[in-house]
């Protein structure tokens, strides 16, 4: 099925750039859809290349939950801490070098310790909860926190109202963090549903970012619980289908770099692969980036009607994140 969505051919590289130099992307408007750790890594690479006002990162809020009376937004915080250089490099979430004195005191008094909240991380949750309680939108609260922590570009929650992923498993229906952290992704997944989907709308800032984007990038995040919640919001798929869009596969060699995506594919009866990811986005994407390990799968992805790019996509450190981001942008703007 040929996809007729516009490519970026009409996009003009900066006048002083000739094709034999590295293209510069100073006037490319990019909206990136991101979930947790994988999304945050590519977002950090993009933020190092693009002018801050040209990059809008649209983040999944389906993982959000209330815990100890606090509003916790794990994907927003993972992207925020990664872009501000505060993130714990080992886990990808939370703050590097954080202490857990408060959590230990909570457990001493019989409270829950299964969700690890560091002392500095708690400052984010306390202020967010207070500002939401005062009536500020999650979009405004996120902008205040991100600006204070020095995040250069716009960090946009996909919606301002609760829209929480519920994981329907053989062991019952679990709120996302109960499944992901408390049950360590062990229960077998049958399906997903979203509390609050009936009233959820993408924020005006999200729709504006998509409307002004020359390119939409699907970061290498879980297609089921990070990217799909964003795509399923009213009007988002339509906005994306009118512009160039490129996804980076979160599945390499049949496995996820991090998290339960491959396990979810298997439990839903789908063999996990970059092709299986591309199939979930078929009809929406103009381009797809596979890791070098999956070069053999490129023709099967191309058969879905999207251009393909094969390159190393692992992003352990900042250099790799910038290299992958640059590769994705060059692929997206390359004349076809
Ligand atoms: N993930 C864990 O596996 N264990 C934790 O104790 C944990 C605590 C935590 C605290 C704050 C935060 O922003 C994220 C946290 N995460 C933890 C990660 C989080 O569950 C996942 O990153 C996302 O929900 C999925 O990407």
py3Dmol code that shows the C-alpha trace and the ligand (Angstrom):
import py3Dmol

protein = """\
ATOM      1  CA  UNK A   1       0.000   0.000   0.000  1.00  0.00           C
ATOM      2  CA  UNK A   2       1.781   3.117  -1.213  1.00  0.00           C
ATOM      3  CA  UNK A   3       1.736   5.899   1.307  1.00  0.00           C
ATOM      4  CA  UNK A   4       1.166   9.235  -0.409  1.00  0.00           C
ATOM      5  CA  UNK A   5       1.946  11.392   2.634  1.00  0.00           C
ATOM      6  CA  UNK A   6       4.236  14.285   1.667  1.00  0.00           C
ATOM      7  CA  UNK A   7       7.963  13.666   1.849  1.00  0.00           C
ATOM      8  CA  UNK A   8      10.298  16.496   2.793  1.00  0.00           C
ATOM      9  CA  UNK A   9      11.467  16.976  -0.821  1.00  0.00           C
ATOM     10  CA  UNK A  10       9.959  20.442  -0.787  1.00  0.00           C
ATOM     11  CA  UNK A  11      12.034  21.189   2.307  1.00  0.00           C
ATOM     12  CA  UNK A  12      14.987  23.390   1.315  1.00  0.00           C
ATOM     13  CA  UNK A  13      18.239  22.821   3.163  1.00  0.00           C
ATOM     14  CA  UNK A  14      19.730  26.020   4.559  1.00  0.00           C
ATOM     15  CA  UNK A  15      20.869  28.203   1.621  1.00  0.00           C
ATOM     16  CA  UNK A  16      24.544  28.131   2.659  1.00  0.00           C
ATOM     17  CA  UNK A  17      24.481  24.339   2.912  1.00  0.00           C
ATOM     18  CA  UNK A  18      25.577  22.386  -0.166  1.00  0.00           C
ATOM     19  CA  UNK A  19      24.669  18.695  -0.374  1.00  0.00           C
ATOM     20  CA  UNK A  20      28.252  17.553   0.153  1.00  0.00           C
ATOM     21  CA  UNK A  21      28.351  19.200   3.584  1.00  0.00           C
ATOM     22  CA  UNK A  22      26.449  17.889   6.578  1.00  0.00           C
ATOM     23  CA  UNK A  23      23.000  19.405   6.142  1.00  0.00           C
ATOM     24  CA  UNK A  24      22.063  21.807   8.862  1.00  0.00           C
ATOM     25  CA  UNK A  25      18.572  21.745  10.253  1.00  0.00           C
ATOM     26  CA  UNK A  26      18.350  25.302  11.555  1.00  0.00           C
ATOM     27  CA  UNK A  27      14.917  25.856  10.025  1.00  0.00           C
ATOM     28  CA  UNK A  28      13.424  22.371  10.403  1.00  0.00           C
ATOM     29  CA  UNK A  29      10.451  22.196  12.759  1.00  0.00           C
ATOM     30  CA  UNK A  30      10.309  18.797  14.476  1.00  0.00           C
ATOM     31  CA  UNK A  31       7.676  17.258  16.753  1.00  0.00           C
ATOM     32  CA  UNK A  32       8.942  14.112  18.507  1.00  0.00           C
ATOM     33  CA  UNK A  33       6.598  11.575  20.159  1.00  0.00           C
ATOM     34  CA  UNK A  34       8.316  10.079  23.194  1.00  0.00           C
ATOM     35  CA  UNK A  35       7.683   7.658  26.049  1.00  0.00           C
ATOM     36  CA  UNK A  36      10.249   6.588  28.618  1.00  0.00           C
ATOM     37  CA  UNK A  37      13.948   5.897  28.409  1.00  0.00           C
ATOM     38  CA  UNK A  38      14.334   5.209  24.660  1.00  0.00           C
ATOM     39  CA  UNK A  39      12.279   8.264  23.789  1.00  0.00           C
ATOM     40  CA  UNK A  40      14.256  10.444  26.190  1.00  0.00           C
ATOM     41  CA  UNK A  41      17.566   9.358  24.638  1.00  0.00           C
ATOM     42  CA  UNK A  42      16.615  10.291  21.072  1.00  0.00           C
ATOM     43  CA  UNK A  43      14.991  13.494  22.339  1.00  0.00           C
ATOM     44  CA  UNK A  44      18.302  14.425  23.964  1.00  0.00           C
ATOM     45  CA  UNK A  45      20.110  13.883  20.641  1.00  0.00           C
ATOM     46  CA  UNK A  46      17.560  16.009  18.780  1.00  0.00           C
ATOM     47  CA  UNK A  47      17.778  18.764  21.418  1.00  0.00           C
ATOM     48  CA  UNK A  48      21.550  18.896  20.881  1.00  0.00           C
ATOM     49  CA  UNK A  49      21.112  19.494  17.113  1.00  0.00           C
ATOM     50  CA  UNK A  50      17.947  21.562  16.627  1.00  0.00           C
ATOM     51  CA  UNK A  51      17.346  25.163  17.729  1.00  0.00           C
ATOM     52  CA  UNK A  52      15.231  24.988  20.939  1.00  0.00           C
ATOM     53  CA  UNK A  53      12.251  26.773  19.382  1.00  0.00           C
ATOM     54  CA  UNK A  54      12.171  24.202  16.532  1.00  0.00           C
ATOM     55  CA  UNK A  55      11.809  21.078  18.689  1.00  0.00           C
ATOM     56  CA  UNK A  56       8.614  20.082  20.508  1.00  0.00           C
ATOM     57  CA  UNK A  57       8.672  16.841  22.467  1.00  0.00           C
ATOM     58  CA  UNK A  58       5.207  15.329  22.931  1.00  0.00           C
ATOM     59  CA  UNK A  59       5.295  12.911  25.863  1.00  0.00           C
ATOM     60  CA  UNK A  60       3.068  10.000  26.877  1.00  0.00           C
ATOM     61  CA  UNK A  61       1.160  10.501  30.148  1.00  0.00           C
ATOM     62  CA  UNK A  62      -0.484   7.068  30.191  1.00  0.00           C
ATOM     63  CA  UNK A  63       2.036   5.891  32.823  1.00  0.00           C
ATOM     64  CA  UNK A  64       1.010   8.639  35.240  1.00  0.00           C
ATOM     65  CA  UNK A  65      -0.543   7.742  38.592  1.00  0.00           C
ATOM     66  CA  UNK A  66      -1.303   9.026  42.081  1.00  0.00           C
ATOM     67  CA  UNK A  67       1.033   7.587  44.717  1.00  0.00           C
ATOM     68  CA  UNK A  68       1.358   8.733  48.367  1.00  0.00           C
ATOM     69  CA  UNK A  69      -1.002  11.578  47.453  1.00  0.00           C
ATOM     70  CA  UNK A  70       1.405  12.806  44.730  1.00  0.00           C
ATOM     71  CA  UNK A  71       0.841  13.056  40.966  1.00  0.00           C
ATOM     72  CA  UNK A  72       3.678  11.071  39.373  1.00  0.00           C
ATOM     73  CA  UNK A  73       4.463  11.530  35.642  1.00  0.00           C
ATOM     74  CA  UNK A  74       7.282   9.045  34.905  1.00  0.00           C
ATOM     75  CA  UNK A  75       7.712   9.612  31.151  1.00  0.00           C
ATOM     76  CA  UNK A  76       7.601  13.421  31.462  1.00  0.00           C
ATOM     77  CA  UNK A  77      10.172  13.236  34.283  1.00  0.00           C
ATOM     78  CA  UNK A  78      12.430  10.781  32.433  1.00  0.00           C
ATOM     79  CA  UNK A  79      12.548  13.109  29.402  1.00  0.00           C
ATOM     80  CA  UNK A  80      12.933  16.189  31.614  1.00  0.00           C
ATOM     81  CA  UNK A  81      15.767  14.732  33.713  1.00  0.00           C
ATOM     82  CA  UNK A  82      17.523  13.350  30.616  1.00  0.00           C
ATOM     83  CA  UNK A  83      17.409  16.700  28.767  1.00  0.00           C
ATOM     84  CA  UNK A  84      18.550  18.576  31.867  1.00  0.00           C
ATOM     85  CA  UNK A  85      21.452  16.172  32.388  1.00  0.00           C
ATOM     86  CA  UNK A  86      20.121  15.071  35.786  1.00  0.00           C
ATOM     87  CA  UNK A  87      18.954  11.564  34.873  1.00  0.00           C
ATOM     88  CA  UNK A  88      20.342   8.447  36.528  1.00  0.00           C
ATOM     89  CA  UNK A  89      22.328   6.946  33.620  1.00  0.00           C
ATOM     90  CA  UNK A  90      22.017   3.385  34.944  1.00  0.00           C
ATOM     91  CA  UNK A  91      18.222   3.218  35.267  1.00  0.00           C
ATOM     92  CA  UNK A  92      17.268   5.970  32.806  1.00  0.00           C
ATOM     93  CA  UNK A  93      14.683   7.255  35.308  1.00  0.00           C
ATOM     94  CA  UNK A  94      15.028   9.252  38.539  1.00  0.00           C
ATOM     95  CA  UNK A  95      17.943  11.538  39.395  1.00  0.00           C
ATOM     96  CA  UNK A  96      21.646  10.573  39.355  1.00  0.00           C
ATOM     97  CA  UNK A  97      23.052  10.312  42.869  1.00  0.00           C
ATOM     98  CA  UNK A  98      19.644  10.749  44.492  1.00  0.00           C
ATOM     99  CA  UNK A  99      19.135   9.535  48.069  1.00  0.00           C
ATOM    100  CA  UNK A 100      16.111   7.670  49.408  1.00  0.00           C
ATOM    101  CA  UNK A 101      15.965   8.876  53.018  1.00  0.00           C
ATOM    102  CA  UNK A 102      12.312   9.863  52.827  1.00  0.00           C
ATOM    103  CA  UNK A 103      11.304   6.548  51.191  1.00  0.00           C
ATOM    104  CA  UNK A 104      13.136   4.619  53.950  1.00  0.00           C
ATOM    105  CA  UNK A 105      11.267   6.657  56.580  1.00  0.00           C
ATOM    106  CA  UNK A 106       7.971   5.982  54.757  1.00  0.00           C
ATOM    107  CA  UNK A 107       8.662   2.226  54.814  1.00  0.00           C
ATOM    108  CA  UNK A 108       9.683   2.440  58.516  1.00  0.00           C
ATOM    109  CA  UNK A 109       6.192   3.778  59.201  1.00  0.00           C
ATOM    110  CA  UNK A 110       4.508   1.005  57.243  1.00  0.00           C
ATOM    111  CA  UNK A 111       4.096   2.863  53.927  1.00  0.00           C
ATOM    112  CA  UNK A 112       4.797   1.456  50.429  1.00  0.00           C
ATOM    113  CA  UNK A 113       8.373   1.199  49.209  1.00  0.00           C
ATOM    114  CA  UNK A 114       7.826  -0.623  45.884  1.00  0.00           C
ATOM    115  CA  UNK A 115       7.951   2.570  43.806  1.00  0.00           C
ATOM    116  CA  UNK A 116      11.377   4.134  44.354  1.00  0.00           C
ATOM    117  CA  UNK A 117      11.005   7.880  44.881  1.00  0.00           C
ATOM    118  CA  UNK A 118      14.301   9.675  45.564  1.00  0.00           C
ATOM    119  CA  UNK A 119      14.530  12.731  47.832  1.00  0.00           C
ATOM    120  CA  UNK A 120      15.320  15.154  44.970  1.00  0.00           C
ATOM    121  CA  UNK A 121      12.774  13.449  42.703  1.00  0.00           C
ATOM    122  CA  UNK A 122      10.148  14.019  45.400  1.00  0.00           C
ATOM    123  CA  UNK A 123      10.620  17.781  44.985  1.00  0.00           C
ATOM    124  CA  UNK A 124       9.283  17.439  41.423  1.00  0.00           C
ATOM    125  CA  UNK A 125       6.245  15.421  42.506  1.00  0.00           C
ATOM    126  CA  UNK A 126       5.468  17.685  45.472  1.00  0.00           C
ATOM    127  CA  UNK A 127       5.582  20.882  43.403  1.00  0.00           C
ATOM    128  CA  UNK A 128       3.672  19.340  40.487  1.00  0.00           C
ATOM    129  CA  UNK A 129       0.947  18.116  42.850  1.00  0.00           C
ATOM    130  CA  UNK A 130       0.739  21.513  44.569  1.00  0.00           C
ATOM    131  CA  UNK A 131       0.579  23.474  41.295  1.00  0.00           C
ATOM    132  CA  UNK A 132      -2.041  21.114  39.808  1.00  0.00           C
ATOM    133  CA  UNK A 133      -4.025  21.495  43.041  1.00  0.00           C
ATOM    134  CA  UNK A 134      -3.890  25.275  42.528  1.00  0.00           C
ATOM    135  CA  UNK A 135      -5.577  24.715  39.129  1.00  0.00           C
ATOM    136  CA  UNK A 136      -2.596  24.959  36.755  1.00  0.00           C
ATOM    137  CA  UNK A 137      -2.689  22.647  33.698  1.00  0.00           C
ATOM    138  CA  UNK A 138      -0.144  19.820  33.513  1.00  0.00           C
ATOM    139  CA  UNK A 139       1.234  21.614  30.431  1.00  0.00           C
ATOM    140  CA  UNK A 140       1.962  24.755  32.479  1.00  0.00           C
ATOM    141  CA  UNK A 141       3.341  22.779  35.445  1.00  0.00           C
ATOM    142  CA  UNK A 142       5.650  20.801  33.132  1.00  0.00           C
ATOM    143  CA  UNK A 143       6.892  24.004  31.458  1.00  0.00           C
ATOM    144  CA  UNK A 144       7.685  25.556  34.885  1.00  0.00           C
ATOM    145  CA  UNK A 145       9.613  22.494  36.060  1.00  0.00           C
ATOM    146  CA  UNK A 146      11.447  21.957  32.744  1.00  0.00           C
ATOM    147  CA  UNK A 147      12.430  25.636  32.451  1.00  0.00           C
ATOM    148  CA  UNK A 148      13.688  25.675  36.064  1.00  0.00           C
ATOM    149  CA  UNK A 149      15.832  22.593  35.335  1.00  0.00           C
ATOM    150  CA  UNK A 150      17.246  24.127  32.136  1.00  0.00           C
ATOM    151  CA  UNK A 151      15.493  21.976  29.509  1.00  0.00           C
ATOM    152  CA  UNK A 152      16.082  23.913  26.253  1.00  0.00           C
ATOM    153  CA  UNK A 153      13.014  22.912  24.207  1.00  0.00           C
ATOM    154  CA  UNK A 154       9.251  22.505  24.706  1.00  0.00           C
ATOM    155  CA  UNK A 155       8.239  19.464  26.774  1.00  0.00           C
ATOM    156  CA  UNK A 156       4.529  18.828  26.122  1.00  0.00           C
ATOM    157  CA  UNK A 157       2.329  16.324  27.970  1.00  0.00           C
ATOM    158  CA  UNK A 158       0.080  14.729  25.348  1.00  0.00           C
ATOM    159  CA  UNK A 159      -3.026  15.790  27.298  1.00  0.00           C
ATOM    160  CA  UNK A 160      -3.854  17.730  30.461  1.00  0.00           C
ATOM    161  CA  UNK A 161      -6.476  15.361  31.858  1.00  0.00           C
ATOM    162  CA  UNK A 162      -5.886  11.905  33.392  1.00  0.00           C
ATOM    163  CA  UNK A 163      -5.641   9.248  30.664  1.00  0.00           C
ATOM    164  CA  UNK A 164      -4.178   6.219  32.378  1.00  0.00           C
ATOM    165  CA  UNK A 165      -3.036   2.976  30.813  1.00  0.00           C
ATOM    166  CA  UNK A 166      -4.675  -0.103  32.336  1.00  0.00           C
ATOM    167  CA  UNK A 167      -2.980  -3.391  31.459  1.00  0.00           C
ATOM    168  CA  UNK A 168      -5.487  -6.218  31.057  1.00  0.00           C
ATOM    169  CA  UNK A 169      -3.633  -9.376  32.055  1.00  0.00           C
ATOM    170  CA  UNK A 170      -4.323 -13.005  32.859  1.00  0.00           C
ATOM    171  CA  UNK A 171      -4.014 -11.852  36.513  1.00  0.00           C
ATOM    172  CA  UNK A 172      -6.622  -9.090  36.159  1.00  0.00           C
ATOM    173  CA  UNK A 173      -6.572  -5.446  35.081  1.00  0.00           C
ATOM    174  CA  UNK A 174      -3.617  -3.527  36.522  1.00  0.00           C
ATOM    175  CA  UNK A 175      -2.785   0.189  36.502  1.00  0.00           C
ATOM    176  CA  UNK A 176       0.390   0.617  34.483  1.00  0.00           C
ATOM    177  CA  UNK A 177       2.907   1.136  37.341  1.00  0.00           C
ATOM    178  CA  UNK A 178       1.416  -1.769  39.274  1.00  0.00           C
ATOM    179  CA  UNK A 179       2.092  -3.932  36.201  1.00  0.00           C
ATOM    180  CA  UNK A 180       5.450  -2.394  35.237  1.00  0.00           C
ATOM    181  CA  UNK A 181       7.149  -1.844  38.627  1.00  0.00           C
ATOM    182  CA  UNK A 182       5.274  -3.699  41.349  1.00  0.00           C
ATOM    183  CA  UNK A 183       4.610  -6.867  39.288  1.00  0.00           C
ATOM    184  CA  UNK A 184       7.823  -6.382  37.222  1.00  0.00           C
ATOM    185  CA  UNK A 185       5.910  -6.956  33.929  1.00  0.00           C
ATOM    186  CA  UNK A 186       5.407 -10.620  34.861  1.00  0.00           C
ATOM    187  CA  UNK A 187       1.585 -10.970  34.257  1.00  0.00           C
ATOM    188  CA  UNK A 188       0.657 -12.045  30.738  1.00  0.00           C
ATOM    189  CA  UNK A 189      -0.790  -9.168  28.724  1.00  0.00           C
ATOM    190  CA  UNK A 190      -4.103  -9.671  26.953  1.00  0.00           C
ATOM    191  CA  UNK A 191      -5.041  -6.078  26.022  1.00  0.00           C
ATOM    192  CA  UNK A 192      -4.878  -2.450  27.097  1.00  0.00           C
ATOM    193  CA  UNK A 193      -7.468   0.171  27.882  1.00  0.00           C
ATOM    194  CA  UNK A 194      -7.228   3.789  28.920  1.00  0.00           C
ATOM    195  CA  UNK A 195      -9.114   5.344  31.851  1.00  0.00           C
ATOM    196  CA  UNK A 196     -10.195   8.810  30.792  1.00  0.00           C
ATOM    197  CA  UNK A 197     -10.013   8.126  27.038  1.00  0.00           C
ATOM    198  CA  UNK A 198     -13.656   9.194  26.682  1.00  0.00           C
ATOM    199  CA  UNK A 199     -12.845  12.834  27.531  1.00  0.00           C
ATOM    200  CA  UNK A 200      -9.108  13.045  26.719  1.00  0.00           C
ATOM    201  CA  UNK A 201      -8.078  15.611  24.101  1.00  0.00           C
ATOM    202  CA  UNK A 202      -4.584  16.504  22.859  1.00  0.00           C
ATOM    203  CA  UNK A 203      -3.593  19.854  24.366  1.00  0.00           C
ATOM    204  CA  UNK A 204      -3.714  22.964  22.117  1.00  0.00           C
ATOM    205  CA  UNK A 205       0.086  23.104  22.418  1.00  0.00           C
ATOM    206  CA  UNK A 206       0.381  19.527  21.098  1.00  0.00           C
ATOM    207  CA  UNK A 207      -1.886  20.236  18.116  1.00  0.00           C
ATOM    208  CA  UNK A 208       0.002  23.475  17.371  1.00  0.00           C
ATOM    209  CA  UNK A 209       3.339  21.594  17.508  1.00  0.00           C
ATOM    210  CA  UNK A 210       1.999  18.977  15.065  1.00  0.00           C
ATOM    211  CA  UNK A 211       0.499  21.590  12.734  1.00  0.00           C
ATOM    212  CA  UNK A 212       3.763  23.563  12.508  1.00  0.00           C
ATOM    213  CA  UNK A 213       6.006  20.479  12.237  1.00  0.00           C
ATOM    214  CA  UNK A 214       7.865  19.785   8.977  1.00  0.00           C
ATOM    215  CA  UNK A 215       8.664  16.356  10.429  1.00  0.00           C
ATOM    216  CA  UNK A 216       7.150  14.128  13.103  1.00  0.00           C
ATOM    217  CA  UNK A 217       9.502  11.596  14.710  1.00  0.00           C
ATOM    218  CA  UNK A 218       8.230   8.516  16.593  1.00  0.00           C
ATOM    219  CA  UNK A 219      11.031   7.913  19.122  1.00  0.00           C
ATOM    220  CA  UNK A 220      12.046   4.292  19.887  1.00  0.00           C
ATOM    221  CA  UNK A 221       9.407   3.850  22.598  1.00  0.00           C
ATOM    222  CA  UNK A 222       6.958   1.054  23.345  1.00  0.00           C
ATOM    223  CA  UNK A 223       4.370   1.073  20.509  1.00  0.00           C
ATOM    224  CA  UNK A 224       1.555  -0.188  22.778  1.00  0.00           C
ATOM    225  CA  UNK A 225       1.885   1.884  25.961  1.00  0.00           C
ATOM    226  CA  UNK A 226       3.990   4.901  24.921  1.00  0.00           C
ATOM    227  CA  UNK A 227       3.274   5.787  21.262  1.00  0.00           C
ATOM    228  CA  UNK A 228      -0.273   4.441  20.813  1.00  0.00           C
ATOM    229  CA  UNK A 229      -1.754   6.537  23.678  1.00  0.00           C
ATOM    230  CA  UNK A 230      -0.513   9.671  21.874  1.00  0.00           C
ATOM    231  CA  UNK A 231      -1.727   8.515  18.435  1.00  0.00           C
ATOM    232  CA  UNK A 232      -5.149   7.544  19.811  1.00  0.00           C
ATOM    233  CA  UNK A 233      -5.959  11.077  20.977  1.00  0.00           C
ATOM    234  CA  UNK A 234      -8.579  12.744  18.714  1.00  0.00           C
ATOM    235  CA  UNK A 235      -7.065  14.447  15.657  1.00  0.00           C
ATOM    236  CA  UNK A 236      -3.463  13.356  16.218  1.00  0.00           C
ATOM    237  CA  UNK A 237      -3.262  10.682  13.495  1.00  0.00           C
ATOM    238  CA  UNK A 238      -4.934  13.016  11.015  1.00  0.00           C
ATOM    239  CA  UNK A 239      -2.414  15.790  11.796  1.00  0.00           C
ATOM    240  CA  UNK A 240       0.520  13.387  11.434  1.00  0.00           C
ATOM    241  CA  UNK A 241      -0.780  11.871   8.161  1.00  0.00           C
ATOM    242  CA  UNK A 242      -0.541  15.335   6.544  1.00  0.00           C
ATOM    243  CA  UNK A 243       3.228  15.590   7.075  1.00  0.00           C
ATOM    244  CA  UNK A 244       6.471  13.661   6.803  1.00  0.00           C
ATOM    245  CA  UNK A 245       6.940  11.220   9.674  1.00  0.00           C
ATOM    246  CA  UNK A 246       9.704   8.811  10.637  1.00  0.00           C
ATOM    247  CA  UNK A 247       9.764   6.142  13.344  1.00  0.00           C
ATOM    248  CA  UNK A 248      12.823   4.557  14.936  1.00  0.00           C
ATOM    249  CA  UNK A 249      12.248   0.912  15.816  1.00  0.00           C
ATOM    250  CA  UNK A 250      12.346   0.107  19.547  1.00  0.00           C
ATOM    251  CA  UNK A 251      12.758  -3.597  18.687  1.00  0.00           C
ATOM    252  CA  UNK A 252      16.211  -4.753  17.577  1.00  0.00           C
ATOM    253  CA  UNK A 253      16.866  -8.367  16.634  1.00  0.00           C
ATOM    254  CA  UNK A 254      13.462  -9.373  17.988  1.00  0.00           C
ATOM    255  CA  UNK A 255      14.099  -7.885  21.436  1.00  0.00           C
ATOM    256  CA  UNK A 256      13.438  -4.519  23.105  1.00  0.00           C
ATOM    257  CA  UNK A 257      16.452  -2.483  24.156  1.00  0.00           C
ATOM    258  CA  UNK A 258      14.676  -1.878  27.460  1.00  0.00           C
ATOM    259  CA  UNK A 259      11.220  -2.675  28.828  1.00  0.00           C
ATOM    260  CA  UNK A 260       8.427  -5.148  28.029  1.00  0.00           C
ATOM    261  CA  UNK A 261       7.656  -4.305  24.358  1.00  0.00           C
ATOM    262  CA  UNK A 262       8.888  -7.638  22.926  1.00  0.00           C
ATOM    263  CA  UNK A 263       7.136  -9.596  25.709  1.00  0.00           C
ATOM    264  CA  UNK A 264       3.913  -7.710  24.979  1.00  0.00           C
ATOM    265  CA  UNK A 265       4.175  -8.506  21.248  1.00  0.00           C
ATOM    266  CA  UNK A 266       4.636 -12.220  22.031  1.00  0.00           C
ATOM    267  CA  UNK A 267       1.773 -12.317  24.536  1.00  0.00           C
ATOM    268  CA  UNK A 268      -0.479 -10.611  21.965  1.00  0.00           C
ATOM    269  CA  UNK A 269       0.404 -13.353  19.475  1.00  0.00           C
ATOM    270  CA  UNK A 270       2.741 -11.249  17.302  1.00  0.00           C
ATOM    271  CA  UNK A 271       6.384 -12.213  16.687  1.00  0.00           C
ATOM    272  CA  UNK A 272       8.387  -9.195  17.927  1.00  0.00           C
ATOM    273  CA  UNK A 273      10.396  -7.534  15.137  1.00  0.00           C
ATOM    274  CA  UNK A 274      11.022  -4.169  13.518  1.00  0.00           C
ATOM    275  CA  UNK A 275       8.508  -5.231  10.831  1.00  0.00           C
ATOM    276  CA  UNK A 276       5.862  -5.877  13.494  1.00  0.00           C
ATOM    277  CA  UNK A 277       6.482  -2.359  14.823  1.00  0.00           C
ATOM    278  CA  UNK A 278       6.276  -0.853  11.307  1.00  0.00           C
ATOM    279  CA  UNK A 279       2.990  -2.692  10.731  1.00  0.00           C
ATOM    280  CA  UNK A 280       1.464  -0.926  13.738  1.00  0.00           C
ATOM    281  CA  UNK A 281       2.218   2.419  12.082  1.00  0.00           C
ATOM    282  CA  UNK A 282       1.521   1.428   8.445  1.00  0.00           C
ATOM    283  CA  UNK A 283      -0.476   4.072   6.583  1.00  0.00           C
ATOM    284  CA  UNK A 284       0.798   6.793   8.929  1.00  0.00           C
ATOM    285  CA  UNK A 285       4.565   6.818   8.400  1.00  0.00           C
ATOM    286  CA  UNK A 286       6.645   8.000   5.452  1.00  0.00           C
ATOM    287  CA  UNK A 287       9.917   6.566   6.801  1.00  0.00           C
ATOM    288  CA  UNK A 288      11.176   3.871   9.175  1.00  0.00           C
ATOM    289  CA  UNK A 289      14.615   3.458  10.773  1.00  0.00           C
ATOM    290  CA  UNK A 290      15.832  -0.057  11.524  1.00  0.00           C
ATOM    291  CA  UNK A 291      18.940  -0.950  13.483  1.00  0.00           C
ATOM    292  CA  UNK A 292      21.834  -2.419  11.458  1.00  0.00           C
ATOM    293  CA  UNK A 293      21.146  -5.809  13.058  1.00  0.00           C
ATOM    294  CA  UNK A 294      17.802  -5.844  11.183  1.00  0.00           C
ATOM    295  CA  UNK A 295      19.088  -4.781   7.741  1.00  0.00           C
ATOM    296  CA  UNK A 296      17.531  -7.937   6.263  1.00  0.00           C
ATOM    297  CA  UNK A 297      14.072  -6.748   7.309  1.00  0.00           C
ATOM    298  CA  UNK A 298      14.228  -3.468   5.355  1.00  0.00           C
ATOM    299  CA  UNK A 299      12.491  -4.870   2.212  1.00  0.00           C
ATOM    300  CA  UNK A 300       9.563  -6.142   4.317  1.00  0.00           C
ATOM    301  CA  UNK A 301       9.211  -2.696   5.894  1.00  0.00           C
ATOM    302  CA  UNK A 302       9.499  -0.991   2.493  1.00  0.00           C
ATOM    303  CA  UNK A 303       6.669  -3.265   1.277  1.00  0.00           C
ATOM    304  CA  UNK A 304       4.450  -1.494   3.819  1.00  0.00           C
ATOM    305  CA  UNK A 305       4.874   1.679   1.763  1.00  0.00           C
ATOM    306  CA  UNK A 306       7.478   3.516   3.802  1.00  0.00           C
ATOM    307  CA  UNK A 307      11.036   4.519   2.980  1.00  0.00           C
ATOM    308  CA  UNK A 308      13.613   2.674   5.071  1.00  0.00           C
ATOM    309  CA  UNK A 309      16.923   3.611   6.662  1.00  0.00           C
ATOM    310  CA  UNK A 310      19.302   1.102   8.259  1.00  0.00           C
ATOM    311  CA  UNK A 311      21.781   2.448  10.814  1.00  0.00           C
ATOM    312  CA  UNK A 312      23.147   1.791  14.327  1.00  0.00           C
ATOM    313  CA  UNK A 313      20.394   2.940  16.717  1.00  0.00           C
ATOM    314  CA  UNK A 314      21.679   2.001  20.190  1.00  0.00           C
ATOM    315  CA  UNK A 315      22.149   5.180  22.239  1.00  0.00           C
ATOM    316  CA  UNK A 316      24.113   4.439  25.441  1.00  0.00           C
ATOM    317  CA  UNK A 317      25.741   7.886  25.598  1.00  0.00           C
ATOM    318  CA  UNK A 318      25.287  11.437  24.337  1.00  0.00           C
ATOM    319  CA  UNK A 319      27.545  10.958  21.283  1.00  0.00           C
ATOM    320  CA  UNK A 320      25.417   8.040  20.051  1.00  0.00           C
ATOM    321  CA  UNK A 321      22.202   9.947  20.796  1.00  0.00           C
ATOM    322  CA  UNK A 322      23.402  12.873  18.673  1.00  0.00           C
ATOM    323  CA  UNK A 323      24.603  10.530  15.908  1.00  0.00           C
ATOM    324  CA  UNK A 324      21.255   8.702  15.766  1.00  0.00           C
ATOM    325  CA  UNK A 325      19.314  11.978  15.861  1.00  0.00           C
ATOM    326  CA  UNK A 326      21.428  13.382  13.016  1.00  0.00           C
ATOM    327  CA  UNK A 327      21.024  10.160  11.014  1.00  0.00           C
ATOM    328  CA  UNK A 328      17.258  10.272  11.428  1.00  0.00           C
ATOM    329  CA  UNK A 329      17.083  13.927  10.349  1.00  0.00           C
ATOM    330  CA  UNK A 330      19.338  13.358   7.323  1.00  0.00           C
ATOM    331  CA  UNK A 331      17.210  10.367   6.323  1.00  0.00           C
ATOM    332  CA  UNK A 332      14.043  12.408   6.715  1.00  0.00           C
ATOM    333  CA  UNK A 333      15.226  15.348   4.597  1.00  0.00           C
ATOM    334  CA  UNK A 334      17.041  13.271   1.930  1.00  0.00           C
ATOM    335  CA  UNK A 335      15.419  13.803  -1.472  1.00  0.00           C
ATOM    336  CA  UNK A 336      13.694  10.568  -2.619  1.00  0.00           C
TER     337      UNK A 336
END
"""
ligand_1 = """\
26
LIG
N 10.872 1.961 37.360
C 11.175 0.824 38.059
O 11.383 -0.223 37.439
N 11.225 0.817 39.420
C 10.991 1.932 40.150
O 11.035 1.881 41.384
C 10.712 3.157 39.451
C 10.496 4.349 40.135
C 10.303 5.538 39.380
C 10.171 6.760 40.014
C 9.973 7.918 39.281
C 9.910 7.864 37.894
O 9.727 8.987 37.163
C 10.044 6.631 37.221
C 10.237 5.469 37.968
N 10.398 4.238 37.348
C 10.657 3.097 38.046
C 10.323 4.120 35.879
C 8.896 4.102 35.384
O 8.100 3.154 36.006
C 8.976 3.827 33.879
O 10.023 4.586 33.379
C 7.834 4.314 33.017
O 6.644 4.356 33.607
C 7.866 3.453 31.760
O 8.727 4.029 30.866
"""
view = py3Dmol.view(width=600, height=400)
view.addModel(protein, "pdb")
view.setStyle({"model": 0}, {"cartoon": {"style": "trace"}})
view.addModel(ligand_1, "xyz")
view.setStyle({"model": 1}, {"stick": {}})
view.zoomTo()
view.show()
